[in-house]
Amino acid sequence: MSRLTRMQRRFVEEYLVDPDAEAAACRAGYCLREAGRAAARNMEHEGVLRAIRRARAERSERTRVTQDAVVRELAAIGFATMRDVCRWSGETLELHASDQLSAAQVAAIAEIAETSSSRGVRLRVKLHSKLKALEMLARHVGLYEERREDGQGAPALPDALREKLDALYAAAVVPQEQGCTRGEEA
């Protein structure tokens, strides 16, 4: 980063906090009116891009958070099912023992709650958003990239597949959650 100007170095630091180039330019001290243009110039400057890549690699090494780790976590959430963490029939919901769950299965759990009322004890299990995780994974693997005019990029999804995905998203308005009143023996 030594060959960058003071403002460019500050931009890199701010961009690493929040990868919104225009907001990073504002926080770095660029004029508010010119922040958009300054952000665009910085994001095209090879030295700035190199500094961002280097800083990200250093942070990844330091924190041990890699793209692969993020993708694994998204996959754990995206491909999890309720059967991974509990079983149910009728009015009974039984959790699998936590020491029997894999790290990926545990990662998919957003909430486990038990409430008591006059009707009995109610156990509720909620998984993290499967659709959001799958959407993020799909973007990561380039599933949603449209082919650009120059022929670059991933091919567009076939209409039939896009319609099926849209239907799945529309049908998935109900959160992924299972709740039952638990009997005394459970």
C-alpha positions as CSV (number, residue, x, y, z in Angstrom):
1,M,0.0,0.0,0.0
2,S,3.0,2.3,0.1
3,R,2.6,3.5,-3.5
4,L,-0.9,4.7,-2.9
5,T,-1.9,8.2,-1.8
6,R,-3.0,8.7,1.7
7,M,-6.6,8.9,0.5
8,Q,-6.3,5.7,-1.5
9,R,-4.8,3.9,1.6
10,R,-7.7,5.2,3.7
11,F,-10.2,4.1,1.0
12,V,-8.7,0.6,1.1
13,E,-9.0,0.5,4.9
14,E,-12.6,1.6,4.8
15,Y,-13.5,-0.7,1.9
16,L,-12.3,-3.6,4.0
17,V,-14.8,-2.6,6.8
18,D,-17.7,-2.4,4.4
19,P,-17.3,-3.4,0.8
20,D,-19.5,-0.6,-0.4
21,A,-17.1,1.5,-2.5
22,E,-19.1,4.7,-2.3
23,A,-19.6,4.5,1.4
24,A,-15.9,3.7,1.8
25,A,-15.0,6.8,-0.2
26,C,-17.2,9.0,2.0
27,R,-15.7,7.6,5.2
28,A,-12.2,7.9,3.7
29,G,-12.7,11.6,3.4
30,Y,-13.6,12.1,-0.3
31,C,-16.0,14.9,-1.0
32,L,-19.6,13.7,-0.6
33,R,-20.6,15.0,-4.0
34,E,-17.6,13.2,-5.6
35,A,-17.7,10.0,-3.6
36,G,-19.3,8.0,-6.4
37,R,-16.7,9.0,-8.9
38,A,-13.9,8.6,-6.4
39,A,-15.1,5.1,-5.6
40,A,-15.3,4.1,-9.3
41,R,-11.7,5.5,-9.9
42,N,-10.4,3.6,-6.9
43,M,-12.1,0.4,-7.9
44,E,-10.4,0.6,-11.3
45,H,-7.0,1.5,-9.9
46,E,-4.7,-1.5,-10.0
47,G,-2.7,-0.5,-6.9
48,V,-5.9,-0.1,-4.9
49,L,-7.3,-3.5,-6.1
50,R,-4.0,-5.2,-5.3
51,A,-4.0,-3.6,-1.8
52,I,-7.6,-4.8,-1.2
53,R,-6.7,-8.4,-2.4
54,R,-3.6,-8.4,-0.2
55,A,-5.4,-7.1,2.9
56,R,-8.2,-9.6,2.4
57,A,-5.7,-12.5,2.1
58,E,-3.9,-11.3,5.2
59,R,-7.3,-11.1,7.1
60,S,-8.3,-14.5,5.9
61,E,-5.0,-16.0,7.1
62,R,-5.3,-14.1,10.4
63,T,-8.9,-15.1,11.1
64,R,-8.8,-18.4,9.3
65,V,-12.0,-17.4,7.6
66,T,-11.7,-18.4,4.0
67,Q,-14.1,-18.5,1.0
68,D,-14.2,-22.3,1.4
69,A,-15.2,-22.0,5.0
70,V,-18.0,-19.6,4.1
71,V,-19.2,-21.8,1.3
72,R,-19.2,-24.9,3.6
73,E,-21.3,-23.0,6.2
74,L,-23.8,-21.8,3.5
75,A,-24.0,-25.4,2.2
76,A,-24.7,-26.7,5.7
77,I,-27.6,-24.3,6.0
78,G,-28.8,-24.7,2.4
79,F,-28.9,-28.5,2.4
80,A,-30.1,-29.0,5.9
81,T,-33.5,-30.5,6.6
82,M,-35.6,-30.7,9.8
83,R,-35.0,-34.5,9.8
84,D,-31.3,-33.7,10.5
85,V,-32.1,-32.3,13.9
86,C,-35.4,-33.8,15.1
87,R,-38.2,-36.3,14.4
88,W,-41.9,-35.9,14.9
89,S,-45.2,-37.7,14.6
90,G,-48.6,-36.4,15.4
91,E,-48.2,-34.1,18.4
92,T,-44.8,-35.3,19.5
93,L,-41.5,-33.6,18.5
94,E,-38.2,-35.2,19.6
95,L,-34.8,-33.5,19.2
96,H,-31.8,-35.6,18.3
97,A,-29.2,-35.6,21.0
98,S,-26.9,-32.6,20.5
99,D,-23.8,-34.8,20.8
100,Q,-25.0,-36.9,17.9
101,L,-25.3,-33.9,15.5
102,S,-22.5,-33.0,13.2
103,A,-21.1,-29.4,13.1
104,A,-22.9,-28.9,9.8
105,Q,-26.2,-29.9,11.4
106,V,-25.7,-27.7,14.3
107,A,-24.8,-24.8,12.0
108,A,-28.2,-25.0,10.4
109,I,-30.2,-24.5,13.6
110,A,-31.3,-20.9,14.2
111,E,-33.4,-21.5,17.3
112,I,-34.7,-24.1,19.7
113,A,-37.3,-22.9,22.1
114,E,-39.5,-24.5,24.7
115,T,-42.6,-22.8,26.1
116,S,-45.1,-23.8,28.7
117,S,-48.8,-23.0,28.6
118,S,-52.0,-24.4,30.0
119,R,-52.1,-26.7,26.9
120,G,-48.7,-28.2,27.8
121,V,-45.1,-27.8,26.8
122,R,-44.4,-26.6,23.2
123,L,-41.0,-27.3,21.6
124,R,-40.1,-25.2,18.5
125,V,-37.2,-25.8,16.2
126,K,-36.3,-23.3,13.5
127,L,-33.6,-23.6,10.9
128,H,-31.7,-20.7,9.3
129,S,-33.1,-19.5,6.0
130,K,-32.5,-22.3,3.5
131,L,-33.6,-20.2,0.6
132,K,-31.2,-17.3,1.5
133,A,-28.3,-19.8,1.9
134,L,-29.1,-21.5,-1.4
135,E,-29.4,-18.1,-3.2
136,M,-26.0,-17.1,-1.9
137,L,-24.5,-20.4,-2.9
138,A,-26.1,-20.1,-6.4
139,R,-24.6,-16.7,-6.8
140,H,-21.2,-17.9,-5.6
141,V,-21.1,-20.7,-8.2
142,G,-22.4,-18.4,-11.0
143,L,-25.8,-19.9,-11.4
144,Y,-27.4,-16.4,-11.7
145,E,-24.8,-14.8,-13.9
146,E,-26.3,-13.7,-17.2
147,R,-24.3,-13.9,-20.4
148,R,-23.1,-10.5,-21.2
149,E,-23.2,-9.0,-24.7
150,D,-19.6,-9.9,-25.3
151,G,-20.4,-13.6,-24.7
152,Q,-18.6,-13.7,-21.4
153,G,-20.2,-15.0,-18.2
154,A,-22.3,-18.0,-17.4
155,P,-25.1,-18.9,-19.8
156,A,-28.6,-17.7,-18.7
157,L,-30.8,-20.1,-17.0
158,P,-33.3,-21.9,-19.3
159,D,-36.8,-20.4,-18.9
160,A,-38.2,-23.7,-17.6
161,L,-35.6,-23.9,-14.8
162,R,-36.0,-20.2,-13.9
163,E,-39.8,-20.7,-13.7
164,K,-39.3,-23.7,-11.4
165,L,-36.9,-21.7,-9.1
166,D,-39.3,-18.8,-9.0
167,A,-42.2,-21.1,-8.1
168,L,-40.1,-22.6,-5.3
169,Y,-39.3,-19.2,-3.9
170,A,-42.9,-18.1,-4.1
171,A,-44.1,-21.3,-2.4
172,A,-41.5,-21.0,0.4
173,V,-43.1,-18.0,2.1
174,V,-43.8,-20.2,5.2
175,P,-40.7,-20.2,7.4
176,Q,-38.9,-23.6,7.9
177,E,-40.2,-24.4,11.3
178,Q,-41.8,-27.2,13.1
179,G,-43.7,-26.9,16.4
180,C,-45.7,-29.4,18.4
181,T,-47.2,-29.7,21.8
182,R,-45.0,-32.2,23.5
183,G,-46.6,-35.0,25.5
184,E,-45.5,-35.8,29.0
185,E,-43.6,-39.0,27.9
186,A,-41.4,-37.0,25.5
